[in-house]
Amino acid sequence: MSAGTDDVRYIRYLRRVLWFALAVGAATVGAVGAILLTTGQASAQPLPVPGVGVIEVPNGIQIPTAVTDSLRSITAAPTPAVGNAANTPRIEPAAPAAAAPEFSVPGVVRQLESAIPGIDLHSLFAVPEMRSMIPLAPQSMAPAPYPEAMTVTPPPAQSLAPHILTPHAMAPHAMTPHKTKGERAVEAARSKLGSGYRYGSAGPDAFDCSGLVKWSYAQAGVDLPRTSYEQLNSGTPVPLNDLQPGDLVSYNGGSHSAIYAGGGRIIHAGTESTGVTTAPLDEMSITGARRF
C-alpha cells in the first residue's frame, strides 16, 4: 500500500470523525434545549447517532445536511449480531509508537473521547465497513523492522601470561649504550689480536702498524690516511692526560701508529715476531695523539 492511499483514507476517516463530533455536540445542545422548552411549544426531529441511539433534536437547531447524511449512512451499514458483551466484536486501538504522528487514529479517538465524556467511539470501529476502510496501523506508517543482530566472531583467545623480559629478549639498542667511533675502532682492533704482521698490509689477515689503525677505523665508518705520518697530521690533537679509547697514539717521531685501548694500554701491530698485540702506553717514545 502506498503512502498516498493511506493519506486519502486518513482524510476520509478524519472527515467522518469530525462530522460525528459535530453531530454529537449538536445533539447535546438539542437535548438541553428540549428540556428548557415548554412541552408542546416545539417539535423535534430524530437523529440516529452510532453508539448512542436516536436523539430528538429540536427543529429550531439547524444541523448541516452533510452531517445527517453521514450519520445515517454509518447507521445504515450492516452491524454484527447482537450478543453479550463478551461476544461483541471490539477493536482496541494500537498503542502509538514513540514517533507516531499527532493525527494517528488512536490519538484522535482519545481526544474525542476525552472531549465528549460518556461517548464510546469504539463502537464506530466495530462496524465491518469502517474496519476495512480505516486501518489502525497502515503499512506506510508501520515502523521498519529492526535489522538482524550482527554476529561478531571473537578473536582467538591468547595467553594472558605476562611476558618476562630477559637480557636476550630485549632489543640490542636497549642493552647496549651508545658507543663512540673510537670505541668501535678499539673493538675491531681487539678482534684481530694474534693476527700476523706484514709490512704494507692493511688486513684483514695481516697488518703493519698504520694498516691496523686504518682497518680498525674503517669498521667504525671512518676513512683514515694510509701511512703513520699522514695519520699523525690528521684528526684533532689530544693531550696525553686526556686520552680516550680509540685515540691514535704516534711513536718515534711519527713512524709508528697504535690505538689507545684504555687502562694505560695500546693495541698495535708490533713486529713480525709479536704480530697484533697489546702493550703498555709508555713502552715507546710518544710523539703525539690524535682523535678522529
C-alpha positions in Angstrom: 0.0 0.0 0.0 1.4 3.4 -1.0 1.7 6.4 1.3 -0.7 8.4 -0.9 -3.5 5.8 -0.4 -3.0 5.9 3.4 -3.3 9.7 3.4 -6.6 9.6 1.4 -8.0 7.1 3.9 -7.0 9.1 6.9 -8.5 12.2 5.4 -11.8 10.4 4.8 -11.7 9.0 8.3 -10.9 12.3 10.0 -13.7 13.9 8.0 -16.2 11.3 9.3 -15.0 11.6 12.8 -15.2 15.4 12.8 -18.8 15.3 11.4 -19.6 12.8 14.1 -18.2 15.0 16.8 -20.2 17.9 15.4 -23.4 15.9 15.4 -22.9 14.7 19.0 -22.3 18.3 20.0 -25.5 19.5 18.2 -27.4 16.6 19.8 -26.2 17.6 23.2 -27.3 21.2 22.7 -30.6 20.0 21.3 -31.2 17.8 24.4 -30.5 20.8 26.7 -32.8 22.9 24.6 -35.6 20.3 24.7 -35.5 20.4 28.5 -35.8 24.1 28.6 -38.7 24.3 26.0 -42.2 24.0 27.2 -44.0 20.8 26.2 -45.9 21.3 23.0 -44.1 24.6 22.1 -41.6 23.0 19.8 -41.3 19.8 17.7 -38.2 17.6 17.4 -36.6 15.6 14.7 -35.0 12.2 15.3 -31.2 11.9 14.8 -29.5 8.5 14.9 -26.0 8.6 16.5 -23.9 5.4 16.3 -23.1 4.1 19.8 -25.7 6.4 21.4 -29.0 5.7 19.8 -31.7 8.1 18.4 -31.6 11.6 19.8 -34.5 14.1 19.5 -33.1 17.4 18.2 -35.4 20.4 18.2 -36.3 21.8 14.8 -35.0 25.1 15.8 -31.5 23.8 15.7 -30.1 23.6 12.2 -27.9 20.6 11.6 -26.0 20.5 8.3 -27.4 18.0 5.8 -24.0 16.5 5.3 -23.8 15.6 9.0 -27.1 13.8 9.0 -26.4 12.0 5.8 -23.0 10.8 7.1 -24.5 9.6 10.3 -27.4 7.8 8.6 -25.0 6.1 6.1 -23.0 4.8 9.0 -26.1 3.7 10.9 -27.4 2.0 7.8 -24.3 -0.1 7.4 -24.7 -3.8 8.5 -23.9 -4.3 12.1 -22.7 -7.5 13.7 -25.1 -9.8 15.5 -26.0 -8.6 19.0 -24.7 -10.7 21.7 -23.4 -10.4 25.2 -20.5 -8.0 26.0 -18.0 -10.8 25.8 -19.0 -11.8 22.2 -19.4 -8.3 20.8 -16.5 -7.5 18.4 -14.3 -4.8 19.8 -11.1 -3.4 18.2 -8.7 -1.9 20.6 -6.6 0.9 19.1 -3.0 0.0 18.9 -0.6 1.9 21.3 1.1 4.7 19.3 4.8 4.4 18.7 7.2 6.9 20.2 7.5 8.8 17.0 3.8 8.4 15.8 2.3 11.5 14.1 -0.2 13.6 16.1 -3.0 12.8 13.7 -2.8 9.0 14.2 -6.1 7.2 14.7 -5.6 6.2 18.4 -4.7 9.8 19.1 -7.9 11.2 17.5 -10.0 8.6 19.3 -8.6 9.5 22.7 -9.0 13.2 22.1 -12.7 12.9 21.1 -13.5 10.6 24.0 -11.9 13.0 26.5 -13.8 15.9 24.9 -17.2 14.2 24.9 -17.5 12.1 28.2 -19.8 9.1 28.0 -19.4 8.6 24.2 -17.9 5.2 23.2 -16.2 5.7 19.9 -15.0 2.1 19.8 -18.5 1.0 18.5 -17.7 3.0 15.4 -14.8 0.7 14.7 -17.0 -2.4 15.3 -18.8 -1.7 12.0 -17.2 -4.0 9.4 -17.3 -1.3 6.7 -15.2 1.0 8.9 -12.8 -1.7 9.9 -12.0 -2.5 6.3 -11.8 1.2 5.2 -9.7 2.6 8.1 -6.6 0.6 9.0 -5.5 1.3 12.6 -1.8 0.7 11.6 -1.2 1.5 7.9 1.8 -0.2 6.4 3.2 3.2 5.3 3.4 4.3 9.0 4.5 1.0 10.5 8.0 1.1 11.9 10.7 -0.6 9.8 11.8 -4.0 11.1 14.9 -4.0 13.1 18.0 -5.4 11.3 19.2 -8.8 12.3 21.7 -8.8 15.0 25.2 -8.8 13.8 27.3 -11.9 14.6 30.7 -10.9 15.8 33.3 -13.7 15.9 35.7 -13.0 18.8 39.4 -13.3 18.0 41.2 -16.4 19.1 42.0 -16.5 22.8 45.5 -15.5 23.6 47.6 -16.4 26.6 47.4 -13.8 29.3 50.6 -14.9 31.0 52.9 -11.9 31.4 55.9 -11.8 29.1 59.1 -11.7 31.2 61.8 -9.8 29.5 65.3 -11.3 29.7 68.6 -9.7 28.5 68.4 -12.0 25.4 64.8 -10.9 24.6 65.4 -7.2 24.9 66.3 -5.1 21.9 70.0 -4.8 21.3 69.9 -1.0 21.4 68.2 -1.2 24.8 71.0 -3.2 26.3 74.0 -1.6 24.5 74.8 2.0 25.3 75.8 4.3 22.5 79.4 3.8 21.5 81.8 6.4 20.0 83.6 5.8 16.8 86.8 5.3 18.8 85.3 2.6 21.0 84.1 0.8 17.9 87.6 1.0 16.4 89.0 -0.5 19.6 86.6 -3.4 19.3 87.6 -4.0 15.7 91.4 -3.9 16.6 90.8 -6.2 19.6 89.2 -8.8 17.3 92.5 -9.0 15.3 94.7 -9.8 18.3 97.0 -12.6 17.3 97.0 -11.7 13.6 100.3 -11.6 11.8 102.5 -8.6 11.0 103.3 -7.9 7.3 104.8 -4.7 6.1 102.5 -2.7 3.8 99.4 -4.8 4.6 96.1 -3.4 5.9 94.3 -6.7 6.6 92.2 -8.5 7.0 94.6 -11.3 7.9 97.9 -9.4 8.4 98.8 -5.8 9.2 101.5 -3.3 9.6 101.1 -0.6 12.3 99.3 2.1 10.2 97.4 -0.6 8.3 95.8 -1.9 11.6 94.7 1.6 12.6 93.3 2.3 9.1 91.4 -1.0 9.0 90.0 -0.7 12.6 88.6 2.8 12.0 87.1 1.7 8.6 84.9 -0.8 10.6 83.6 2.3 12.6 82.9 4.2 9.4 85.9 6.5 9.4 88.4 6.7 6.5 91.9 7.4 7.7 95.1 8.1 5.7 97.2 5.1 4.9 100.7 5.9 6.4 101.6 6.6 10.1 102.9 10.1 9.2 99.7 11.1 7.5 97.7 9.8 10.4 99.7 11.9 12.9 98.9 15.0 10.8 95.1 14.4 10.6 92.4 14.5 13.2 92.3 16.6 16.4 95.4 16.9 18.7 94.7 15.4 22.2 96.8 15.8 25.4 98.2 12.6 26.8 96.4 13.1 30.1 93.0 13.2 28.3 93.3 10.1 26.1 90.1 8.1 25.4 89.7 4.6 23.9 90.2 4.8 20.2 92.6 7.8 20.1 95.6 7.4 17.8 99.0 7.3 19.7 102.0 8.1 17.5 105.6 6.9 18.4 109.1 7.5 17.3 108.6 10.8 15.5 105.5 9.5 13.7 107.0 6.3 12.3 104.7 4.0 14.3 100.9 4.2 15.0 98.9 2.4 17.7 95.3 2.6 19.1 94.8 3.5 22.7 92.6 0.7 24.3 92.1 2.4 27.7 93.6 1.4 31.1 97.1 2.6 30.1 97.5 0.1 27.3 97.6 0.2 23.4 96.8 -2.3 20.6 99.2 -2.3 17.7 100.9 -4.4 15.0 104.4 -4.5 16.6 106.8 -6.7 14.7 106.8 -10.0 12.7 107.6 -11.8 16.0 104.7 -10.2 18.0 102.1 -9.6 15.4 99.0 -7.7 16.5 99.2 -7.5 20.3 98.7 -5.2 23.3 101.4 -3.2 25.1 101.8 -0.5 27.8 101.1 3.1 26.7 104.7 4.2 27.6 106.5 1.2 26.0 107.9 3.5 23.3 108.6 7.2 23.0 105.3 9.1 22.3 105.3 11.8 19.7 101.6 12.8 19.9 98.0 11.7 19.9 95.0 12.4 17.6 91.2 11.9 17.9 89.0 11.2 14.9 
